[in-house]
Amino acid sequence: MPRSTARTGLRLLGELAAGVETAWSKCQRLQQTDDVFSTRLGREYRLLFRVEEKEGVLRSLESWPLIPRATLQEKSFCWAVFWDADSMAS
């Protein structure tokens, strides 16, 4: 992975945690979930992250390793890598 992509990902996570509106405008909620978002990092990578909100206030932001875009588009992609059974039930 290019260093610039990793650097952009870290900067974006900081902006999301700080509530920077322009950072959030680049993100989209995944259809399969209520609390997981995706955003592009360059042409080839996606950053997935989960947010926990309470009364409209961001309580936590959990990110996962950057994922190559091609991997997310595969039909065999397994979401279980990111969620355990307990968190999927909630």
Helices and strands as residue ranges (DSSP letters): H 3-18, H 21-25, E 28-29, E 36-41, E 45-54, E 57-63, E 67-68, H 69-73, G 79-81, H 85-89
